[in-house]
Amino acid sequence: MRDQIIMARAYANLAQGQGHFDLVLDLKQCIKEHKNFVGDANVDTELPHGVEEKLKLMAEVLLRAQQKNYDIANMVKKLRAMLQSAEENAHMLKKQGTFLSQLAAKTVPKGLHCFSMRLTVEYHLFPHDLREFPNQQRLEDPSLYHYALFSDNILAAAVVVNSAILNAKEPEEHVFHIVTDKLNFGAMKMWFLANPPGAATMEVQNVDDFKWLNASYCPVLHQLQSSAMKNFYFKADHTLAAATSNLKYRNPKYLSMLNHLRFYLPEVYPKLDKILFLDDDVVVQKDLTPLWDVDLGGNVNGAVETCGSSFHRFDKYLNFSNSLISENFDANACGWAYGMNVFDLKQWRKHDITGIYHRWQSKNEHRLLWKLGTLPPGLITFYNLTYPLEKSWHVLGLGYNSSVQDSDIATAAVIHYNGNMKPWLDIGMSKYKPFWSKFVKYDHPYLQQCNISD
C-alpha cells in the first residue's frame, strides 16, 4: 500500500502537468484512503478490514495512469525528487528527535521537583536530635559490604537502595553511602530517615561539605569554572544542528561534581578497603555480596566489558589523532561500563589512581583528548588496571536499546538504564519500566500529592 501511494503521487504530478485532471482527482482520492487505512501500521495484521478492496481500487487507477504512456524518464525524475525530499525530511526529523530526546533527558520532571521540595520542607521541620541515622559506627567497618551512590535524584536513589536490600541475604551487613548536592541534601536525608532500608546502615552526605574538593586540588573543578567552559555550556547557539550536536555535553550532570566524585573514592572513604559503586539509574536484582569475594588479580576496578567485534573500544571514546592518546593507549582496547563497579581501594592508593586522573584531566583542559563525561577519563585512568567481570553481573542499555534480550535481563544481577530514556521520565521505554517501578512506593503520600504514579 505504501508503494502504491508513492507511485500514485508520482503519477498525479505527471497527470497534473498533462491536464488529466479527472485522473489526478482519482489518484488523490486513493492516496487519501490508503493513508487513512495504513495510519501507523507496521505489519499487515494491523490493517483494518476491507484493505483488499482498497488495494484493488488503487491498482485499477494506477493501471489507467500507466496506460497514459507518460514519459518514463520524467517519471524517474519525479520519483528521484520525491526520494530526495523524503531523505531530507527524515534527516531533519532525526535531528529534531535527537534534540528533543536530549532536552527531555536533562529536564527534571515536575513531579520529582515537587517530591524533593516537600521532603526538604519536612526535613527542616524535623527535630535536630532525630536527624541522625542509627548504627553510624558501621560506616567505617571494612568487614561490611559498602556501597557508594552519588545522586541528586531522591526517587532513583531510593530504588537502588530498596532493590539492593530486598535482594540481599544479610541486609544488616550492608552499608549505603549516598552523596548528594546542597540543594537535595535535606530531601535525600529526610526520605531515608522516614523510610529506613530495614536493617541496613545509611549515610547521606553533602558534596559541598568536602572542603578538600576545590579548584586548586581538582582539575575538572578548575576547568568548570573557566570562561571557556562557561562559553561552551551557556553561550547561545540557535541553530538546530549546533544545538543537537552539543546538547548532550551541555547536560547539567557534566557541571556537577557528583558526576566526577567517583575519582575520589579513597578520599571520601579513607577507612574502607573495597567499595561497590552504583549509578542511580540501576536496579539490583540479585544479592551482590559475592562481588566482594571476586579476586581482581591486583587490579583496581572490576567492571563488565562492553566491546564487541568492532564497537565500544577505546577509539570510540578517545581522540587517537592526538599523539598523547595514540602513543599511550591501544585503540582496540576494550571499553567497560560505569554503573556497577567493584573498586579495590587499597590498590587504588597503591597506584595513585586519583593522581593519574588529575594528570590526564589537566592535559584535556581544551577537550582535545576527549569531550566531556566520566567514562573516557575512566578508561584512561584505569587502563590495564581493570578486571573484566562476568557479563551477567551488569546488563546495560535499558535507557536506549529496545532490543535487550529478555533472558539477559532475567539473569542479570544489575540492570542499567543508561541512555536518555530513564524509567522515571515520560520518554522511558514502557517495556522496561516495570523492573524499576516495582521498587517505588507509589502509595507514599508525597508521591501521590506530586502526581508520581506507575
C-alpha positions as CSV (number, residue, x, y, z in Angstrom):
1,M,0.0,0.0,0.0
2,R,2.9,2.4,0.8
3,D,4.5,1.5,-2.6
4,Q,1.2,2.3,-4.3
5,I,1.0,5.7,-2.5
6,I,4.4,6.6,-3.8
7,M,3.5,5.6,-7.4
8,A,0.2,7.4,-7.2
9,R,1.9,10.6,-6.1
10,A,4.4,10.4,-9.0
11,Y,1.6,9.8,-11.5
12,A,-0.5,12.6,-10.0
13,N,2.3,15.0,-10.7
14,L,2.7,13.8,-14.2
15,A,-1.1,13.8,-14.8
16,Q,-1.4,17.4,-13.5
17,G,1.2,18.6,-16.0
18,Q,-0.7,16.9,-18.8
19,G,-4.0,18.3,-17.8
20,H,-5.5,14.9,-16.9
21,F,-7.5,16.4,-14.0
22,D,-10.0,13.6,-13.6
23,L,-7.1,11.1,-13.2
24,V,-5.5,13.5,-10.7
25,L,-8.6,13.6,-8.6
26,D,-9.0,9.8,-8.6
27,L,-5.3,9.3,-7.7
28,K,-5.5,11.8,-4.8
29,Q,-8.7,10.2,-3.5
30,C,-7.0,6.8,-3.5
31,I,-3.9,8.2,-1.8
32,K,-6.1,9.8,0.9
33,E,-8.0,6.5,1.5
34,H,-4.7,4.5,1.6
35,K,-3.2,6.9,4.1
36,N,-6.2,6.5,6.4
37,F,-6.1,2.7,6.2
38,V,-2.3,2.4,6.7
39,G,-2.1,5.0,9.5
40,D,0.8,4.0,11.9
41,A,0.6,0.3,11.0
42,N,3.9,-1.6,10.8
43,V,2.6,-5.0,9.8
44,D,-0.2,-6.3,7.7
45,T,-2.1,-7.6,10.7
46,E,-2.6,-4.1,12.0
47,L,-4.5,-3.0,8.9
48,P,-8.3,-2.7,9.2
49,H,-10.8,-5.0,7.4
50,G,-11.5,-4.1,3.8
51,V,-7.9,-3.4,2.8
52,E,-8.0,-5.8,-0.2
53,E,-10.7,-3.7,-1.8
54,K,-8.6,-0.5,-1.4
55,L,-5.6,-2.3,-2.9
56,K,-7.6,-3.4,-5.9
57,L,-9.2,0.0,-6.5
58,M,-5.8,1.7,-6.3
59,A,-4.3,-0.8,-8.8
60,E,-7.1,0.0,-11.3
61,V,-6.4,3.7,-11.1
62,L,-2.6,3.1,-11.4
63,L,-3.3,1.0,-14.4
64,R,-5.2,3.8,-16.0
65,A,-2.3,6.2,-15.3
66,Q,0.2,3.7,-16.7
67,Q,-1.9,3.4,-20.0
68,K,-1.4,7.2,-20.5
69,N,2.2,6.3,-21.6
70,Y,3.8,9.1,-19.7
71,D,7.5,9.8,-20.3
72,I,9.4,7.2,-18.3
73,A,12.4,9.5,-17.9
74,N,10.2,12.1,-16.4
75,M,8.6,9.5,-14.1
76,V,12.1,8.5,-12.8
77,K,13.0,12.2,-12.3
78,K,9.8,12.7,-10.3
79,L,10.5,9.6,-8.1
80,R,14.1,10.7,-7.6
81,A,12.9,14.2,-6.5
82,M,10.4,12.6,-4.1
83,L,13.1,10.3,-2.6
84,Q,15.5,13.2,-2.1
85,S,12.8,15.3,-0.4
86,A,11.9,12.3,1.8
87,E,15.5,11.8,2.8
88,E,16.0,15.5,3.7
89,N,12.8,15.4,5.7
90,A,13.9,12.2,7.6
91,H,17.3,13.8,8.3
92,M,15.7,16.9,9.8
93,L,13.2,14.8,11.8
94,K,16.1,12.7,13.1
95,K,17.9,15.9,14.2
96,Q,14.7,17.2,15.9
97,G,14.2,13.9,17.6
98,T,17.7,13.9,18.9
99,F,17.3,17.4,20.2
100,L,14.0,16.7,21.9
101,S,15.3,13.5,23.4
102,Q,18.4,15.3,24.9
103,L,16.2,18.1,26.1
104,A,13.8,15.7,27.8
105,A,16.7,13.7,29.4
106,K,18.1,16.8,31.1
107,T,14.8,18.2,32.3
108,V,13.7,17.5,35.9
109,P,10.0,16.3,35.8
110,K,7.6,18.5,37.7
111,G,6.7,15.6,39.9
112,L,10.2,14.9,41.0
113,H,10.8,18.6,41.7
114,C,7.7,18.7,43.8
115,F,8.7,15.5,45.7
116,S,12.1,17.0,46.5
117,M,10.6,20.2,47.7
118,R,8.1,18.5,50.0
119,L,10.8,16.4,51.6
120,T,13.1,19.4,52.1
121,V,10.3,21.3,53.9
122,E,9.7,18.2,56.1
123,Y,13.4,17.9,56.9
124,H,13.7,21.5,58.1
125,L,10.6,20.9,60.4
126,F,12.2,17.7,61.7
127,P,13.7,17.8,65.2
128,H,17.5,18.2,65.1
129,D,18.1,15.4,67.6
130,L,16.3,12.9,65.3
131,R,18.2,13.8,62.1
132,E,21.0,11.2,62.5
133,F,20.8,7.6,61.2
134,P,21.4,4.7,63.6
135,N,24.4,2.4,63.6
136,Q,26.8,5.1,62.5
137,Q,29.7,3.0,63.9
138,R,29.3,0.7,60.9
139,L,30.2,3.4,58.4
140,E,34.0,2.7,58.6
141,D,33.9,-1.0,59.3
142,P,35.8,-2.6,56.4
143,S,34.4,-6.1,57.1
144,L,30.9,-5.0,55.9
145,Y,29.5,-4.6,52.4
146,H,29.8,-0.9,51.4
147,Y,28.1,0.8,48.5
148,A,28.8,4.3,47.1
149,L,26.0,6.2,45.4
150,F,26.3,9.8,44.2
151,S,23.0,11.3,43.1
152,D,20.7,14.3,43.2
153,N,17.6,12.2,42.4
154,I,15.9,11.0,45.6
155,L,13.4,8.6,43.9
156,A,16.1,7.0,41.8
157,A,18.4,6.6,44.8
158,A,15.6,5.0,46.8
159,V,15.1,2.4,44.1
160,V,18.8,1.5,44.1
161,V,18.8,1.1,47.9
162,N,15.4,-0.7,48.0
163,S,16.3,-3.2,45.3
164,A,19.7,-3.9,46.8
165,I,18.3,-4.5,50.2
166,L,15.3,-6.6,49.1
167,N,17.7,-8.9,47.3
168,A,20.4,-9.1,50.0
169,K,20.7,-12.3,52.0
170,E,22.1,-10.4,55.0
171,P,20.7,-6.8,54.9
172,E,22.2,-5.9,58.3
173,E,25.7,-6.4,56.7
174,H,25.2,-3.7,54.1
175,V,26.1,0.0,54.3
176,F,24.9,2.6,51.8
177,H,26.9,5.8,51.4
178,I,25.0,8.4,49.5
179,V,26.5,11.8,48.5
180,T,24.2,14.4,47.1
181,D,24.3,18.2,46.5
182,K,23.4,21.0,48.8
183,L,20.0,21.6,47.1
184,N,18.8,18.0,47.7
185,F,20.7,17.1,50.9
186,G,17.7,17.7,53.2
187,A,15.3,15.9,50.9
188,M,17.6,12.9,50.4
189,K,18.2,12.5,54.1
190,M,14.6,13.0,55.1
191,W,13.5,10.2,52.7
192,F,15.7,7.6,54.3
193,L,15.1,8.9,57.8
194,A,11.4,8.4,57.2
195,N,11.8,5.2,55.1
196,P,14.8,3.4,56.6
197,P,16.0,0.4,54.5
198,G,15.4,-2.3,57.1
199,A,18.5,-3.4,59.0
200,A,20.9,-1.8,56.5
201,T,23.0,1.2,57.5
202,M,22.6,4.6,55.8
203,E,24.8,7.7,55.4
204,V,23.8,10.8,53.4
205,Q,26.5,13.4,52.8
206,N,26.6,16.8,51.1
207,V,29.3,17.1,48.5
208,D,29.7,20.8,49.3
209,D,30.9,19.8,52.8
210,F,34.0,18.2,51.2
211,K,36.3,21.2,51.6
212,W,39.2,19.4,50.1
213,L,37.3,19.2,46.8
214,N,38.2,22.6,45.5
215,A,39.5,24.1,42.3
216,S,43.2,24.1,43.5
217,Y,43.1,20.4,44.0
218,C,40.6,19.1,41.4
219,P,41.5,19.9,37.8
220,V,38.0,19.3,36.4
221,L,36.5,21.8,39.0
222,H,39.1,24.4,38.0
223,Q,38.1,23.8,34.3
224,L,34.4,24.0,35.0
225,Q,35.0,27.5,36.5
226,S,36.9,28.7,33.4
227,S,35.4,31.2,30.9
228,A,36.0,28.8,28.0
229,M,33.9,26.1,29.7
230,K,31.2,28.6,30.6
231,N,31.0,29.7,27.0
232,F,30.8,26.1,25.9
233,Y,27.9,25.4,28.2
234,F,26.0,28.6,28.2
235,K,26.7,30.6,25.0
236,A,23.5,30.7,22.9
237,D,23.6,28.9,19.6
238,H,20.2,28.9,18.0
239,T,20.8,26.6,15.0
240,L,19.3,23.1,15.3
241,A,22.5,21.4,14.1
242,A,24.7,23.1,16.7
243,A,22.1,22.5,19.4
244,T,21.8,18.8,18.5
245,S,25.5,18.2,18.4
246,N,26.3,20.0,21.7
247,L,23.2,19.4,23.8
248,K,24.4,16.0,25.1
249,Y,27.5,17.6,26.5
250,R,25.6,20.6,28.0
251,N,23.7,18.3,30.3
252,P,23.8,19.7,33.8
253,K,25.3,16.4,35.1
254,Y,28.6,17.3,33.5
255,L,28.7,20.5,35.6
256,S,28.0,18.6,38.8
257,M,30.9,17.4,40.9
258,L,28.7,14.5,41.9
259,N,29.5,13.1,38.4
260,H,33.2,13.4,39.0
261,L,33.3,12.3,42.6
262,R,33.8,8.7,41.5
263,F,37.5,9.5,41.0
264,Y,37.9,10.4,44.7
265,L,36.6,7.3,46.5
266,P,39.6,6.9,48.8
267,E,39.4,10.5,49.9
268,V,35.6,10.2,50.6
269,Y,36.0,6.8,52.4
270,P,39.6,6.7,53.8
271,K,38.9,3.8,56.2
272,L,37.5,1.4,53.6
273,D,39.4,-1.3,51.6
274,K,36.7,-2.2,49.0
275,I,33.6,-0.5,47.8
276,L,30.8,-1.2,45.2
277,F,30.0,1.8,43.1
278,L,26.4,2.1,41.7
279,D,24.9,4.7,39.4
280,D,21.4,5.9,40.4
281,D,19.8,4.6,37.2
282,V,20.3,0.9,38.0
283,V,18.1,-1.7,39.6
284,V,19.6,-4.5,41.7
285,Q,18.0,-7.9,41.0
286,K,20.3,-10.3,43.0
287,D,22.4,-10.5,46.1
288,L,25.6,-8.7,45.3
289,T,27.8,-9.9,48.2
290,P,29.8,-12.4,46.0
291,L,31.3,-9.4,44.3
292,W,33.4,-8.6,47.4
293,D,35.0,-12.1,47.1
294,V,36.0,-11.6,43.4
295,D,39.8,-11.7,43.1
296,L,40.6,-8.7,41.0
297,G,44.1,-10.0,40.5
298,G,45.8,-6.9,41.7
299,N,43.6,-4.6,39.6
300,V,41.8,-1.6,40.9
301,N,38.5,-1.7,39.0
302,G,36.2,-4.7,38.4
303,A,33.8,-3.9,35.6
304,V,31.8,-5.5,32.8
305,E,33.4,-5.0,29.4
306,T,31.2,-3.5,26.7
307,C,33.1,-4.1,23.5
308,G,32.1,-6.4,20.7
309,S,34.0,-7.3,17.4
310,S,34.3,-3.6,16.4
311,F,32.5,-1.3,18.8
312,H,32.8,0.3,22.2
313,R,36.6,0.1,22.0
314,F,38.9,2.9,23.1
315,D,38.8,4.6,19.7
316,K,35.1,5.3,20.2
317,Y,35.8,7.5,23.3
318,L,39.3,9.0,22.8
319,N,40.9,11.1,20.1
320,F,43.6,8.9,18.6
321,S,44.6,11.6,16.2
322,N,46.3,13.2,19.1
323,S,49.7,11.8,19.8
324,L,49.2,11.9,23.6
325,I,46.4,9.3,23.2
326,S,47.8,7.2,20.3
327,E,51.3,6.8,22.0
328,N,49.9,5.7,25.3
329,F,46.8,3.6,24.6
330,D,45.6,0.8,22.3
331,A,42.8,2.0,20.0
332,N,41.4,-1.6,20.1
333,A,41.4,-1.9,23.9
334,C,38.1,-3.0,25.2
335,G,35.8,-0.4,26.8
336,W,33.9,-1.2,30.0
337,A,30.9,0.2,31.8
338,Y,30.5,2.6,34.7
339,G,27.4,1.9,36.8
340,M,28.3,-1.2,38.7
341,N,32.0,-1.3,39.6
342,V,34.0,-3.0,42.4
343,F,36.9,-0.9,43.5
344,D,39.8,-2.1,45.5
345,L,40.7,1.0,47.4
346,K,44.0,-0.5,48.7
347,Q,45.2,-1.0,45.2
348,W,43.8,2.4,44.3
349,R,46.0,4.1,46.8
350,K,49.0,2.0,45.8
351,H,48.7,3.0,42.1
352,D,47.8,6.6,42.9
353,I,44.7,6.4,40.7
354,T,43.5,9.9,41.7
355,G,46.9,11.3,40.7
356,I,46.7,9.6,37.3
357,Y,43.2,11.0,36.8
358,H,44.4,14.5,37.7
359,R,47.3,14.4,35.3
360,W,45.2,13.3,32.3
361,Q,42.3,15.7,33.2
362,S,44.8,18.6,33.2
363,K,46.1,17.6,29.8
364,N,42.5,17.7,28.5
365,E,41.8,21.3,29.5
366,H,40.8,22.2,26.0
367,R,38.9,19.0,25.4
368,L,41.3,17.8,22.6
369,L,41.8,14.3,24.1
370,W,38.1,13.5,24.7
371,K,35.0,15.5,25.0
372,L,33.2,15.5,28.3
373,G,31.9,12.8,30.7
374,T,33.5,10.4,33.1
375,L,33.9,7.3,31.0
376,P,36.7,8.5,28.7
377,P,38.9,9.6,31.7
378,G,37.9,6.4,33.5
379,L,39.1,4.3,30.6
380,I,42.4,6.2,30.7
381,T,42.8,6.2,34.5
382,F,42.1,2.5,34.9
383,Y,44.0,1.4,31.8
384,N,45.5,-2.0,32.3
385,L,44.0,-1.9,35.9
386,T,40.5,-3.2,35.1
387,Y,39.4,-6.8,35.8
388,P,36.6,-8.0,33.5
389,L,33.6,-9.2,35.4
390,E,31.2,-11.9,34.1
391,K,28.6,-10.1,31.9
392,S,25.5,-11.2,33.8
393,W,26.6,-9.0,36.7
394,H,25.7,-5.9,34.8
395,V,23.4,-5.7,31.8
396,L,23.2,-2.3,30.1
397,G,21.1,-0.5,27.5
398,L,17.6,-0.2,29.1
399,G,17.7,3.5,28.6
400,Y,18.3,3.5,24.8
401,N,18.2,-0.1,23.4
402,S,14.7,-1.6,22.8
403,S,16.2,-5.0,21.9
404,V,17.9,-6.0,25.1
405,Q,17.2,-9.8,25.4
406,D,14.6,-10.8,28.0
407,S,16.9,-13.7,29.0
408,D,19.8,-11.3,29.7
409,I,17.5,-9.1,31.9
410,A,16.2,-12.1,33.8
411,T,19.6,-13.4,34.7
412,A,21.3,-10.0,35.4
413,A,22.4,-9.1,38.9
414,V,22.1,-5.4,38.0
415,I,20.2,-3.8,35.1
416,H,21.2,-0.4,33.9
417,Y,19.0,2.3,32.3
418,N,22.0,4.1,30.7
419,G,20.9,6.4,28.0
420,N,18.3,9.2,27.8
421,M,15.2,7.2,28.3
422,K,15.2,6.9,32.1
423,P,12.4,4.9,33.7
424,W,11.2,8.0,35.8
425,L,10.8,10.1,32.6
426,D,7.8,10.0,30.2
427,I,10.2,9.0,27.4
428,G,11.3,5.9,29.3
429,M,10.6,2.6,27.4
430,S,7.4,1.1,28.8
431,K,8.6,-2.5,28.3
432,Y,11.5,-1.9,30.8
433,K,9.7,0.4,33.3
434,P,8.2,-2.4,35.5
435,F,11.6,-3.7,36.5
436,W,12.2,-0.2,38.1
437,S,8.7,0.8,39.2
438,K,8.2,-2.3,41.4
439,F,10.7,-0.8,43.8
440,V,8.9,2.6,44.1
441,K,6.5,3.2,46.9
442,Y,3.7,4.8,44.8
443,D,1.3,4.7,47.8
444,H,3.5,7.2,49.7
445,P,1.5,10.4,50.3
446,Y,4.2,12.6,48.9
447,L,4.4,10.7,45.6
448,Q,0.6,10.8,45.4
449,Q,0.5,14.5,46.1
450,C,3.1,15.2,43.5
451,N,1.2,13.0,40.9
452,I,4.0,10.5,40.6
453,S,2.3,7.3,39.5
454,D,3.2,4.0,37.9
